[in-house]
Amino acid sequence: MTMLVLDTESAGDQSSLDPLLRNGAARAFALSYAVWDPGVSFDRHFARIGTAEWKPALAFVKRMVADKTISKLFHNAKHDVKILHFAGIDYKSWKGPLHDTMIMSYLLDENNSHNLKDLADRYLQDGGASTAPARKLTEQLSKLGPKNKHRYDLVDPHVLEAYSLADIDMPAKLYAHMHTQIERTFAEPYDVEMKLLPLLVDMEMVGIRIDKERLAVAWKLAEQRRTELSVQLEKRVRNPNSPKQVSAYVWDNADMSSAAKLIEAGLRSGQLDAERTLFCRLF
């Protein structure tokens, strides 16, 4: 079974991955990929925008992702598929099986970190060596200041290449370790998750249309109601901006039969849901 292992690096503001901000600052800046024939070969490649390798690399990946006989492997596939879409590889052109070590991690251990570097430390014998390029990159980015934390275009190209190639090495190693466990215990849920992934990408790319005029009216009404409640609270609580004082007032003055029912119903998760309900009844 031939697999294409993929990872992208993007430069700029990550918020501009929002499909409504298609002309934003975030863009594909580097691409690493490997054609992996498990047990036989792992042929790695790296390309950075502006170099002679960039366009041929994109063209090769574009052909490979459209081949339904080739499986594709990522860590956080949804992100990379969107980045590649903005680089010219239509997200609707992807064919064949998709695999994602992040989703595998969520299924196998939902309570732990699903960060690639943390997974390498947890599951791989050479975890420290695998994550060394990431530490070097982080060191360089930290020197650029918080405003440039995604400016991969400002770091040493050799450091970026080592980091990007490690980001395809680790998913391949993790896949070899985790896929057997997935097949044994979570085969059906994993299959459902991966079939849903293209749908989630589609939803995020299309976005949600919002009625701005109706939203503005709702916002105005909510602000009016907030002002009314603030006036009432000022008469009953010394500091209406204190969550502790407001909470004490709500529980001291609520109908305790109602409070008991809410708690019994399991709504008092950290008191928040019950307090909201009781607050609305008081005012």
N, C-alpha and C positions, 0 to 999 in steps of 0.2 A: 504494500500500500504506500503510494507516494504522497507526501504531505508538503504543503507550502507553509512555512512558519514565517509570520509577519510581525513587524513592529514599526511604528512611525514615531518620529519626534517632530513636535510642532513648536514654532517660535511665535511669541507674541501672547496676547491676552486670550486665555482659554475661554472666556465668556463669549467670544465671538464665534464659537462653534454653534451658537444659536442660529438656526436656519434663517431667522429673520434678520440676521446681521451678516449676510453672506460676504459683504465687502469689509469685514472686520480685520483686525490685525493678525489673528491666528492663522497660520498656514502650515502646510506640510513643509518641513525644512530638511528632514533626513528620513531615509528609509533603509531598514535592514530586512533581509529575507534569506531564507535557506530552503533549498529543495532537499527534503529529507526522505531518504529511503531507509527506514529503521533497520539497524543491524548491518547496513551496507555503506551508506554515505550520508554526509551532512554538509552540503555545499553552500557556504555562507557568502553573502554579498552585502555591500554597504554603498549607498549613494547619497550624496548631499546636493541640495539644490544649487544650481550655478556651476556644477562640474560636468565634465563630459559624460559621466556615468548616469546622470539623473534621468534624462529622457529615455534612454534604452532600458533602465531599470523599471520605470513606470510602465513602459510598453510591455515588458516581459511579465510583470505582475498582472497587468490588465488581461493578458492572454490566459494566464494561469487561473485567475479567479473565475473566469468564464467557463473553465473546463470542469464539467460535473464529475469527472472521474478522479479528480484530485481533491483531497481533504485540505482544509485550511485551519491552521492552529494559531491562536492568539492568547494573550493575557489581557482581558478587557477588550473583547472584539468590537463592541459597540463604538468605542472611542476611535479605534483605528479605521474602522469602515467609514466613519464620517470624515475623518481627516483625509483618507484616500479619495473620498467622493469630491472634496473640494480641490484635490490635486488632479482631478480629471477621470477617476475611475468610478463610474456611476454605481451607486450602492444597489441599484436594482439589477445590475448585470451579474451579480455573484451567483454561482451555481455550485452544486456539490455540498458535501458535509462540512459543517463548521464545528470547530472545537474551541473551548475557552477554559483555560486553567483557573481563571477567577471564578467562573460558575461552578467548576468542580470543587473548588475550595469551599464555596458557600454550602454546597450540598454535604460535603464530608465533615465540616466543622464550622457551623454558622457563627459561633461565638468568638472565634479568633480573628486576627487580622488577615485580610486577603491581599495585602500588598505583596507584590512579586518578591521583593527583597526579603520580607519576613517569611514567606513560604519557602524560599531557598534556604534560609537559616534553619527552618523547622524540619524540612524534608530531605535536603540534599547533604551528602557527606562533605562536599566541597563548598558548602554554603558561604563561608567567609571569602573564599576565592571568587565565587560567582558574583558576590556583591561588591567587591573591591572597586570595579569601574564606577559604580554608582556613587561610592564615597568620594572618589576623586572629582567626579562631576559636581557633586553637591558642594565640595570645597571651593571649586571655581565659581559656581553660581553665588555662593554666600558672599564672596568678595565683591560681587557686582551690586549688592544691595537688594532690598526687598522688592523694589520696583522692577528689577530685571531678573526675577526668579525663574521666568520662562524664556529668557533670551539665550537659547542654545546657540544662536548665531554669533554670540560674543565669546564663546568658550573655545579652548584649543581644539581644532578639528580632530586630532588624534585621540583626545580624551572622549570626545563625543562619539567617535567611531567605536572605541572599545566599549563604551556604555551601551550603545545601540545594539552591537553584536551580542553582548551579554544578555540583552533583553529578548533575544531569540534563542540563545542557548538555554536559559533557565526554563522557559515554557516547555521546550522539548524534553528536558530532563524531568520536569514535574509531570508532564503528560505520561511519560514512561512509568513513573511511580504511582500516579493517582488514577489512571484510567482503569487499571485492573480492579481497584477498589470500587470505582464507579460502576463498572460492569457487574460486579458481584452484589452490590447493595442498593445502588440508585440508578440503574439503567433506564427505567421508565421515566422518572422525574427529569433526569438529565436530557433525555431525548425530547421531552416536552419543552424544557427550557431553551434548547438550541433551536427548535422549530419556531419558538416565539421570538427569538432574537431579531430576525429580519423584520418582523412586524413592529418591534419596539423601535428599531432604527427608522422605519418608515414613519411611525408616529412622531418621533422627535424631529425628523427632517421636515415634515409637513407643518408641524406645530399646531396650535389651537387658535382658532379665530375668536377674538374677543370683541363684544359690542362695547366700544369705548364710551359712547354716550350713556348707555345704561349703567356701565360701571361707574361713571362719574356721578350719576344720580345716586346710586347705592352708596358711594363713598361719602357724598354730602349728607345723606340721611344718617349714616353711621356716625359721622362727626357731630351732628346735631344731638344724637342720642348720647354720645360720649360726654358732651358738654353738660347735658341735663343730669347725667349720673354723677359727674364730678361735683356739680353744685349740691346735689343731695348728699353725697358722701362727705363733703366739707362740713355739713351740719351735724354729722353723726360720728365721724372719725377724726381724731386729732390730725393725723397725717394721711390723707387719702392716697398718697403715692407710696405708702408703705404696704407691701403685700402682706406682711405679718399682721399689721393692725386691721386691714380689711378682712383677712381670713378670720381673725379672732371675732370681729363683729358679726360676720356671716354665721359662724357656728354658734355664737352666743344668742343670736336672735332668730335663728331659723326654727321652723316647726319641727321639733325633734322626731315626730313620727315620720315626717317626710325624709329627714336626714337618715333615720334608721333604715328606711326602705331603700334609699339610694346606696347606703353602705352595704346592705344585704345583697343588693343587686350587683355588687362588684364595681360600682362606678367610682368609688373613692380611691382611685389609683393616685397615690401621692396627694390626695384630697382635691386635686385640681378639677376633675370632671364634676364631682359632687358640689364643690364650691361654686362653679359656674352656674349649675342648675339652681342652687339655693339662692344665689345672688339675684338671678332673674326673677325668682318668686318674691324676694323681698322688695324689689324695686319695680 
